[in-house]
Amino acid sequence: MVIEVQHWSGAGNRFVIVDNRKGMISNPLDVILVRSLCQRKDLPAAEGLLVLLDLNETDSKCYYDFYNPDGSTGVMCGNGARCAVRHAASSGHLERNLIELILNGCMYCAELIGNDRVALRLPVYKDLRLIESWTYVNVGSHHVVIDARDIVQSIEDFHRFDLIRFAQEHLNSYRKKVGIESLNLTIAYPTVDQQIVRIRTYENGVFDETQACGTGAVSTAIAFWIRNIIRQVKIQLIPTSQRMLTVHLDINTEREEIIQGMTLEGDARQDTTSSQFDIDSMRYL
Ligand SMILES: N[C@H](CCC[C@H](N)C(=O)O)C(=O)O
């Protein structure tokens, strides 16, 4: 059986999206099928897969599952969530710009802005630990945030830094200290005036540096706020793709150390025409 596969990106983070409302594929998707869908033909590998499960047009409510390219699932994907709501808006007639997204069973509110931007409201983080000079944050996916100034001397060195090698050599140590295997690792370099933070992320389930990581951007904003590195509540972050992400922190007015919620804003675009994928032979046509 042949299915249509769409190609989207959120801040440069690359996804394939399948509309499975007719149940052509059994959920949860088989690992081999996920891996095959992410290995695109004539395009760079996708850094995640989104599956549309259901769409309620009158309530502007949509249901998706997210999978990493290795087939793992059940974690929050900030860039993927923004692509999901834009995909939902393009797949049906949604009554409102305020959309309820249920992603891997968790509910998020999203607002469509302009032609290709989405503001996604995340619930307050589930866990935050300041460990030595680095920070662990659970925002629905697990993140280690490193102040890059601890490992490089300049922004030029930051761009040249061998992140993949660093992750391969050090991730196990972070995993042991946090007690969690599925860690993403972000290095973050604040500019002198702290207006912009440059970030690079080695993603769990991709096991490579991705073009952008939405929950990595949110985790960086949280870590840098709590460590007094950044003191704006609106933080602009530039990922590897150079497509900016903006994180708004909702800070308790009485106690500034309390973050009550976060909003992740950025683009979400359909990149090219759809592809045909044969489920039986597990390959793109
Ligand atoms: N690979 C991550 C999930 C996707 C995160 C990233 N693509 C984002 O935009 O938040 C993990 O396994 O925890």
The ligand as a Gaussian input file, in Angstrom:
#p B3LYP/6-31G(d) Opt

LIG

0 1
 N       14.886000      13.943000      20.342000
 C       14.177000      14.441000      21.530000
 C       12.722000      14.799000      21.160000
 C       12.634000      15.885000      20.078000
 C       13.140000      17.189000      20.585000
 C       13.358000      18.279000      19.532000
 N       13.315000      17.867000      18.151000
 C       12.432000      19.444000      19.780000
 O       12.151000      20.199000      18.848000
 O       12.044000      19.645000      20.964000
 C       14.182000      13.358000      22.617000
 O       14.232000      12.184000      22.294000
 O       14.095000      13.731000      23.789000

